[in-house]
Amino acid sequence: MMNRIASELTGWNMAEAAARPLSEVLSLTSGTSSGRQIASMIDRNGALHRIASTKAPILDGSGTQIGTIIVFQDVTIREEMERELQRTQKLESLGILAGGIAHDFNNILTGILGHVSLAKAEMSREQKAFTYLVEAESSIATARGLTRQLLTFARGGTPQKRAQSIRNLLEDSARLVMSGSPIRLRLDVPGDLRLLEVDEGQLGQAIQNLVINARQSMKSSGTICISAANIDVSSEGMKIVGQSCMKRGNILAPGKYVEICVSDEGCGIPPEVIPQLFDPFFTTKQTGHGLGLSTVFSIIDQHGGHITVDSTPGAGSIFRVYLPATDFQMDDLEERPPVKRGDGGKILIMDDEKAILSVMHGILRHLGYQCVCVPDGSEAIAEFQKAVSGGAPFQLAILDLTIRGGMGGLETAEKLHELEPGLRIMVASGYSNDPVMADHAAYGFCHALSKPFTLSDVEKALSCIFGNDPSRKAA
């Protein structure tokens, strides 16, 4: 005999199961045959379940076994939850490791990239060495992108969004990963494509990962196409093409969007694989790590977007990304004129890396500023008080967000604002995905500078801070 739950789980009712072999009714594909076991079971309809079961003999009054009682429980969902918890814990551990590595690596790159850009500024473009420095700067910029990928691979990260055109970003990202490949790359991006408010580094990484995925699905020929288009969604919403793996479902909310399509002529994706496609560590490749598409998912989700997959085995795949457009126009993005050099503003710099203090000192002196360098928050406060008492206060403080063994940028900024509420403070960090960097104004900073940076990056930051400030005094 069997109860209702056992009948539902096995697919056999009691009348059908009577007189049949136990191995037919309770079809186990793995696990032990005695005692408590965790095993796989195939029900009558062919569905696979994970069950936990215990067997015990049924004895008559004389102690003779006259049957067996089997108690079993479906643990499929529980095991899935345990696996998901393990994946989450792996990601969290990887995030801690990646954050530390990226921070240290970005500090090293800052010293290199900053001095290279400073050396370029000190020499003529006609000199042969200038070309070498340009190439070096380009290679370091690629390394900078890798550290951002490392952070996003491991834990996602709050994007540092700004309104921008993505036409060049799409082309540059795709050509970077297609370099040296015999596969053709076709780009179809209209000139009137709407602006997006995105983190350039993160979106570029998402596009690269999609193109890498497309490239790996193909052999040595064929075409990968990247296209983009403006999409308007009416008040009724719009059902989107392809299978969605986003929690928001298959309907786009009303609004203006940009659709980005990455299509290939590769092997395609089996339908049963698509629901798992964006899961962390899921991969169908022998050498894959299972983080490429999960990173894409994380980035698109963080940008309030949507991604779908449309694939036919043997006929290629199309990944469609939908991102909400911004109301900004190209005229709104005109850069401020650079700050006039040589006006001698006084700036306080705090960083615990000597190489970064050296490069910041060189860059700011080159731009015509006076600067005082300190290694931690305590000395920053002491120098600030000293400058105020001497009648020569600082116009700006640039604070590293994280100081090993000392007062970091956030706490230092709070104390400086207690002393001078109107002081401008810019935060700098190698943790480019830190929430403070993404929303610096909410933490009392006037600007954020991501490491590694160039002379041009510093100059643009100072332009944003001082460019339209008529009250700023020249020394």
NUVEXDREN-927560 format. One line per 10 residues: number of its first residue (from 1); their letters; for each residue x negated, y negated, z of C-alpha. Coordinates in Angstrom, 3 decimals. Layout:
<recs>
NUM	A	X Y Z | ... $
</recs>
This chain:
<recs>
1	MMNRIASELT	0.000 0.000 0.000 | -1.082 -3.620 -0.462 | 0.219 -6.987 0.670 | 1.321 -9.882 -1.547 | -2.030 -11.734 -1.440 | -3.939 -8.610 -2.477 | -1.455 -8.057 -5.307 | -1.856 -11.624 -6.585 | -5.636 -11.458 -6.397 | -6.060 -8.115 -8.160 $
11	GWNMAEAAAR	-3.197 -8.543 -10.624 | -1.665 -5.177 -9.629 | 1.607 -4.757 -7.723 | 1.991 -1.971 -5.196 | 3.990 0.309 -7.501 | 1.458 -0.033 -10.310 | -1.508 0.470 -7.994 | -0.093 3.640 -6.419 | -2.033 6.815 -7.265 | -4.653 4.836 -9.258 $
21	PLSEVLSLTS	-8.331 5.074 -8.338 | -9.484 2.364 -5.949 | -12.294 1.423 -8.355 | -9.694 0.561 -11.014 | -7.534 -1.612 -8.770 | -10.433 -3.254 -6.935 | -12.943 -3.589 -9.782 | -16.201 -4.818 -8.276 | -19.062 -5.775 -10.627 | -21.673 -6.419 -7.931 $
31	GTSSGRQIAS	-22.161 -6.121 -4.202 | -22.591 -3.331 -1.683 | -20.141 -0.472 -1.290 | -19.935 -0.240 2.492 | -19.492 -2.670 5.383 | -18.827 -6.382 4.812 | -19.829 -7.518 1.363 | -19.737 -10.509 -0.950 | -19.062 -9.249 -4.443 | -17.734 -10.216 -7.855 $
41	MIDRNGALHR	-14.361 -8.779 -8.802 | -12.605 -8.718 -12.151 | -8.810 -8.755 -11.818 | -6.376 -6.961 -14.086 | -6.262 -9.969 -16.448 | -10.041 -10.175 -16.794 | -10.579 -13.212 -14.551 | -13.672 -13.213 -12.360 | -13.376 -13.832 -8.598 | -15.872 -13.860 -5.764 $
51	IASTKAPILD	-14.526 -11.944 -2.777 | -15.634 -11.167 0.760 | -14.409 -7.743 1.891 | -14.584 -5.359 4.833 | -13.700 -1.659 4.874 | -12.625 0.436 7.866 | -11.377 4.040 8.083 | -7.791 4.905 9.088 | -7.859 7.840 11.531 | -5.089 10.113 12.725 $
61	GSGTQIGTII	-4.615 11.245 16.302 | -7.264 13.903 15.954 | -9.847 11.487 14.587 | -9.598 12.702 11.018 | -9.822 9.992 8.348 | -6.585 9.825 6.435 | -7.221 6.571 4.526 | -9.102 3.328 4.289 | -8.067 -0.224 5.059 | -9.730 -2.916 2.996 $
71	VFQDVTIREE	-9.498 -6.564 4.015 | -10.678 -8.966 1.361 | -10.612 -12.710 0.811 | -11.138 -14.868 -2.300 | -14.216 -17.018 -1.586 | -14.683 -18.391 -5.135 | -13.842 -21.975 -4.212 | -15.874 -21.822 -0.996 | -18.963 -20.659 -2.882 | -18.492 -23.389 -5.492 $
81	MERELQRTQK	-18.319 -25.985 -2.704 | -21.457 -24.549 -1.094 | -23.313 -24.689 -4.419 | -22.177 -28.291 -4.949 | -23.370 -29.188 -1.446 | -26.751 -27.615 -2.190 | -26.979 -29.566 -5.464 | -26.113 -32.784 -3.624 | -28.745 -32.107 -0.983 | -31.319 -31.431 -3.705 $
91	LESLGILAGG	-30.452 -34.740 -5.351 | -30.712 -36.604 -2.052 | -34.129 -35.080 -1.329 | -35.271 -35.792 -4.852 | -33.987 -39.348 -4.483 | -36.086 -39.975 -1.387 | -39.167 -38.563 -3.091 | -38.515 -40.414 -6.348 | -37.894 -43.704 -4.578 | -41.220 -43.546 -2.781 $
101	IAHDFNNILT	-43.136 -42.522 -5.897 | -41.466 -45.169 -8.050 | -42.123 -47.893 -5.472 | -45.821 -47.041 -5.176 | -46.207 -46.597 -8.923 | -44.477 -49.919 -9.624 | -46.844 -51.658 -7.207 | -49.818 -50.211 -9.084 | -48.315 -51.210 -12.435 | -47.666 -54.737 -11.161 $
111	GILGHVSLAK	-51.344 -55.280 -10.530 | -52.232 -53.956 -13.990 | -49.404 -55.538 -16.006 | -49.649 -58.892 -14.237 | -53.368 -59.229 -14.840 | -53.018 -58.110 -18.485 | -50.349 -60.742 -19.141 | -52.462 -63.342 -17.333 | -55.502 -62.429 -19.442 | -53.392 -62.822 -22.611 $
121	AEMSREQKAF	-52.351 -66.285 -21.501 | -55.978 -67.313 -21.022 | -57.159 -66.389 -24.527 | -56.404 -67.305 -28.094 | -54.127 -65.124 -30.207 | -56.839 -65.062 -32.871 | -59.234 -63.154 -30.637 | -59.485 -59.415 -31.324 | -59.140 -58.593 -27.626 | -55.717 -60.260 -27.612 $
131	TYLVEAESSI	-54.350 -57.473 -29.844 | -55.706 -54.839 -27.472 | -54.022 -56.558 -24.534 | -50.705 -56.641 -26.397 | -50.941 -52.891 -26.972 | -51.859 -52.302 -23.337 | -48.936 -54.420 -22.187 | -46.584 -52.421 -24.402 | -47.825 -49.114 -22.964 | -47.430 -50.380 -19.404 $
141	ATARGLTRQL	-43.893 -51.523 -20.223 | -43.129 -47.947 -21.316 | -44.489 -46.689 -17.988 | -42.259 -49.210 -16.219 | -39.281 -47.683 -17.996 | -40.310 -44.229 -16.794 | -40.255 -45.296 -13.153 | -36.735 -46.630 -13.638 | -35.770 -43.293 -15.182 | -37.243 -41.472 -12.203 $
151	LTFARGGTPQ	-35.016 -43.404 -9.818 | -31.885 -42.950 -11.884 | -32.581 -39.258 -12.541 | -32.676 -38.620 -8.823 | -30.005 -40.788 -7.293 | -28.442 -43.101 -9.835 | -28.768 -46.629 -8.521 | -26.893 -49.891 -8.417 | -27.441 -51.480 -11.840 | -28.838 -54.996 -12.153 $
161	KRAQSIRNLL	-26.389 -56.247 -14.750 | -26.689 -59.251 -17.011 | -24.706 -60.284 -20.065 | -26.578 -59.397 -23.247 | -26.382 -58.133 -26.792 | -27.227 -54.434 -27.023 | -28.069 -54.306 -30.747 | -31.842 -54.305 -30.215 | -31.525 -52.107 -27.137 | -29.772 -49.376 -29.141 $
171	EDSARLVMSG	-32.375 -49.449 -31.903 | -35.415 -49.647 -29.606 | -34.173 -46.862 -27.315 | -33.418 -44.525 -30.193 | -36.616 -45.167 -32.149 | -38.722 -44.648 -29.023 | -37.606 -41.037 -28.564 | -37.405 -40.271 -32.309 | -40.999 -41.288 -32.951 | -42.846 -38.520 -34.801 $
181	SPIRLRLDVP	-39.694 -36.465 -35.464 | -38.805 -35.263 -38.986 | -35.134 -35.763 -38.135 | -33.627 -38.855 -39.747 | -32.170 -41.656 -37.605 | -29.309 -43.748 -38.946 | -28.114 -46.885 -37.152 | -24.799 -48.618 -37.795 | -24.446 -51.570 -35.436 | -22.416 -54.603 -36.594 $
191	GDLRLLEVDE	-23.691 -58.138 -36.131 | -20.535 -59.247 -34.316 | -20.762 -56.590 -31.603 | -19.438 -57.928 -28.308 | -21.757 -58.688 -25.426 | -21.933 -56.298 -22.484 | -22.808 -56.912 -18.865 | -25.273 -54.082 -18.308 | -28.544 -53.066 -16.731 | -30.811 -52.987 -19.779 $
201	GQLGQAIQNL	-33.164 -50.371 -18.330 | -30.395 -48.006 -17.251 | -28.347 -48.252 -20.441 | -31.499 -47.821 -22.515 | -32.250 -44.673 -20.548 | -28.723 -43.327 -21.113 | -29.050 -43.849 -24.874 | -32.487 -42.201 -24.876 | -31.143 -39.172 -23.015 | -28.256 -38.788 -25.466 $
211	VINARQSMKS	-30.636 -39.038 -28.430 | -33.049 -36.537 -26.816 | -30.135 -34.161 -26.291 | -29.122 -34.571 -29.949 | -32.691 -34.097 -31.153 | -33.131 -30.906 -29.111 | -29.928 -29.450 -30.551 | -31.317 -29.724 -34.090 | -34.186 -27.923 -35.761 | -36.468 -29.855 -38.083 $
221	SGTICISAAN	-34.005 -31.554 -40.406 | -30.727 -33.410 -40.418 | -29.557 -36.808 -39.227 | -28.765 -38.374 -35.886 | -26.423 -41.326 -36.214 | -25.973 -44.095 -33.651 | -23.072 -46.441 -34.279 | -21.243 -49.088 -32.294 | -17.940 -50.887 -32.704 | -15.622 -53.297 -30.915 $
231	IDVSSEGMKI	-12.501 -51.624 -29.491 | -9.329 -53.377 -28.321 | -7.010 -51.452 -26.010 | -3.431 -52.681 -25.701 | -1.368 -52.820 -22.527 | -0.265 -49.194 -23.029 | -3.851 -47.954 -22.807 | -5.527 -45.712 -25.373 | -6.094 -41.966 -25.532 | -9.724 -41.465 -26.390 $
241	VGQSCMKRGN	-11.240 -38.974 -28.806 | -13.020 -35.906 -27.489 | -13.071 -34.148 -24.136 | -13.566 -36.383 -21.115 | -15.463 -35.277 -18.015 | -14.825 -38.536 -16.141 | -12.594 -38.675 -13.096 | -10.590 -41.419 -14.792 | -9.166 -38.947 -17.330 | -8.630 -39.417 -21.055 $
251	ILAPGKYVEI	-6.974 -42.823 -21.069 | -8.840 -46.127 -21.453 | -7.358 -48.979 -19.436 | -6.255 -52.081 -21.354 | -9.040 -54.478 -22.296 | -11.915 -55.111 -24.681 | -14.626 -52.487 -25.083 | -17.684 -51.554 -27.069 | -17.750 -47.974 -28.323 | -21.181 -46.372 -28.792 $
261	CVSDEGCGIP	-21.331 -43.087 -30.704 | -24.301 -40.716 -30.821 | -23.671 -37.905 -33.320 | -25.878 -35.057 -34.490 | -25.850 -32.157 -36.932 | -27.087 -29.634 -34.394 | -25.893 -26.322 -33.008 | -22.877 -27.758 -31.203 | -21.618 -26.985 -27.694 | -19.429 -23.995 -26.753 $
271	PEVIPQLFDP	-16.032 -25.131 -25.372 | -16.544 -23.268 -22.095 | -19.764 -25.200 -21.431 | -18.371 -28.727 -21.866 | -16.721 -28.993 -18.392 | -20.143 -28.344 -16.790 | -22.133 -30.451 -19.221 | -22.680 -33.407 -16.887 | -23.231 -31.394 -13.701 | -26.602 -31.961 -11.976 $
281	FFTTKQTGHG	-29.105 -29.195 -12.771 | -26.828 -27.530 -15.323 | -28.694 -26.701 -18.517 | -28.462 -24.268 -21.401 | -32.128 -24.773 -22.304 | -34.864 -22.486 -20.997 | -37.165 -25.439 -20.305 | -34.471 -27.929 -19.305 | -34.163 -29.507 -15.861 | -30.444 -30.224 -16.068 $
291	LGLSTVFSII	-30.729 -33.916 -15.183 | -30.575 -35.644 -18.583 | -26.818 -35.714 -19.132 | -25.999 -35.983 -15.419 | -28.074 -39.170 -15.441 | -26.097 -40.447 -18.436 | -22.867 -39.722 -16.567 | -24.114 -41.583 -13.480 | -25.193 -44.650 -15.474 | -21.968 -44.906 -17.482 $
301	DQHGGHITVD	-19.889 -44.433 -14.331 | -21.857 -47.160 -12.505 | -21.101 -49.517 -15.407 | -17.364 -48.845 -15.215 | -17.484 -47.009 -18.525 | -16.308 -43.739 -19.981 | -17.968 -40.910 -21.910 | -16.429 -38.120 -23.983 | -17.733 -35.149 -25.963 | -16.408 -33.852 -29.255 $
311	STPGAGSIFR	-18.213 -30.735 -30.446 | -17.805 -27.740 -32.724 | -20.261 -24.845 -32.388 | -22.457 -24.785 -35.463 | -21.267 -28.205 -36.675 | -22.843 -30.713 -34.276 | -21.617 -32.972 -31.485 | -20.443 -36.537 -30.971 | -20.876 -38.307 -27.642 | -18.744 -41.439 -27.357 $
321	VYLPATDFQM	-19.479 -44.060 -24.702 | -16.962 -46.799 -23.919 | -18.197 -49.829 -21.978 | -16.109 -52.875 -20.988 | -17.100 -56.018 -22.882 | -17.824 -59.315 -21.167 | -16.259 -62.684 -21.982 | -19.701 -64.253 -22.381 | -20.634 -65.524 -25.839 | -24.085 -65.767 -27.411 $
331	DDLEERPPVK	-24.102 -69.537 -26.803 | -23.841 -68.833 -23.064 | -27.088 -66.849 -23.151 | -29.383 -69.615 -24.336 | -32.427 -69.555 -22.113 | -33.268 -72.479 -19.915 | -36.315 -74.414 -21.044 | -39.432 -73.267 -19.217 | -40.456 -75.252 -16.164 | -42.958 -77.934 -17.004 $
341	RGDGGKILIM	-46.376 -76.689 -16.043 | -48.642 -78.521 -13.689 | -46.013 -79.994 -11.374 | -47.674 -78.416 -8.352 | -44.786 -76.971 -6.359 | -45.802 -75.112 -3.202 | -44.814 -71.435 -2.973 | -45.147 -68.876 -0.168 | -45.850 -65.285 -1.278 | -45.422 -62.239 0.967 $
351	DDEKAILSVM	-46.547 -58.757 -0.088 | -48.450 -55.956 1.622 | -50.406 -55.052 -1.537 | -53.608 -57.053 -2.102 | -53.486 -56.422 -5.865 | -50.001 -57.958 -6.076 | -50.969 -60.975 -3.976 | -53.950 -61.422 -6.304 | -51.885 -61.263 -9.491 | -49.142 -63.534 -8.096 $
361	HGILRHLGYQ	-51.741 -66.044 -6.982 | -53.292 -66.013 -10.462 | -49.957 -66.331 -12.273 | -48.650 -69.157 -10.097 | -51.933 -71.069 -10.299 | -51.832 -70.648 -14.086 | -48.295 -72.092 -14.105 | -49.435 -75.060 -12.050 | -48.217 -74.146 -8.573 | -49.911 -74.131 -5.202 $
371	CVCVPDGSEA	-49.462 -70.902 -3.269 | -50.169 -69.324 0.095 | -50.359 -65.505 0.317 | -49.480 -63.449 3.415 | -49.183 -59.666 4.002 | -46.092 -59.496 6.237 | -43.095 -61.314 7.681 | -44.739 -62.478 10.889 | -47.480 -64.303 9.023 | -44.940 -65.682 6.539 $
381	IAEFQKAVSG	-42.987 -67.305 9.366 | -46.185 -68.638 10.938 | -47.354 -70.170 7.623 | -43.915 -71.655 7.003 | -43.851 -73.347 10.423 | -47.397 -74.563 9.889 | -46.482 -76.098 6.519 | -43.421 -77.852 7.965 | -45.370 -79.307 10.886 | -48.049 -80.479 8.447 $
391	GAPFQLAILD	-45.504 -82.356 6.339 | -45.997 -80.165 3.245 | -43.142 -77.623 3.283 | -42.728 -74.790 0.809 | -40.267 -75.215 -2.036 | -39.891 -71.499 -2.569 | -40.719 -68.200 -0.852 | -41.234 -64.974 -2.794 | -40.805 -61.999 -0.461 | -41.475 -58.323 -1.050 $
401	LTIRGGMGGL	-38.426 -56.357 0.039 | -40.315 -53.517 1.748 | -43.367 -54.014 3.972 | -44.955 -50.884 5.436 | -45.167 -51.144 9.202 | -44.061 -54.780 9.251 | -41.165 -57.189 8.843 | -39.686 -56.793 5.342 | -38.167 -59.313 2.989 | -34.584 -59.108 4.240 $
411	ETAEKLHELE	-35.412 -59.764 7.890 | -38.020 -62.381 6.995 | -35.517 -64.228 4.791 | -32.996 -64.363 7.645 | -35.571 -65.857 10.014 | -36.795 -68.372 7.421 | -33.223 -69.477 6.761 | -32.751 -69.979 10.495 | -35.703 -72.391 10.340 | -34.659 -73.985 7.017 $
421	PGLRIMVASG	-31.179 -73.068 5.725 | -31.808 -74.732 2.348 | -35.017 -72.851 1.539 | -34.967 -71.009 -1.774 | -36.098 -67.407 -1.388 | -36.708 -64.945 -4.225 | -36.847 -61.222 -3.464 | -39.309 -58.930 -5.246 | -39.406 -55.141 -5.142 | -40.589 -51.967 -6.803 $
431	YSNDPVMADH	-37.290 -50.415 -5.709 | -35.526 -51.886 -8.724 | -32.351 -49.892 -7.979 | -31.990 -51.168 -4.409 | -28.574 -52.780 -3.694 | -30.350 -55.973 -2.597 | -31.907 -56.287 -6.062 | -28.573 -55.689 -7.762 | -26.680 -58.298 -5.708 | -29.411 -60.547 -4.321 $
441	AAYGFCHALS	-27.122 -63.538 -3.773 | -25.021 -61.555 -1.290 | -28.151 -61.160 0.848 | -29.162 -64.823 0.747 | -31.701 -64.727 -2.103 | -31.652 -67.133 -5.035 | -33.235 -64.696 -7.517 | -34.606 -61.138 -7.826 | -37.901 -60.160 -9.468 | -38.367 -56.472 -10.299 $
451	KPFTLSDVEK	-41.837 -54.974 -10.210 | -43.828 -54.577 -12.336 | -43.594 -58.050 -13.842 | -45.475 -60.189 -16.340 | -46.427 -63.846 -16.355 | -43.417 -64.436 -18.616 | -41.067 -62.720 -16.139 | -42.285 -64.976 -13.328 | -42.004 -68.060 -15.517 | -38.413 -67.207 -16.491 $
461	ALSCIFGNDP	-37.515 -66.619 -12.841 | -38.927 -70.000 -11.836 | -37.074 -71.585 -14.741 | -33.790 -70.193 -13.425 | -34.581 -71.487 -9.933 | -36.104 -74.886 -10.707 | -35.187 -75.607 -14.316 | -32.199 -77.862 -13.681 | -33.233 -79.263 -10.309 | -33.840 -83.029 -10.608 $
471	SRKAA	-34.511 -83.311 -6.873 | -37.617 -81.154 -7.077 | -40.697 -83.130 -6.165 | -43.962 -82.912 -7.994 | -47.101 -82.681 -5.908 $
</recs>
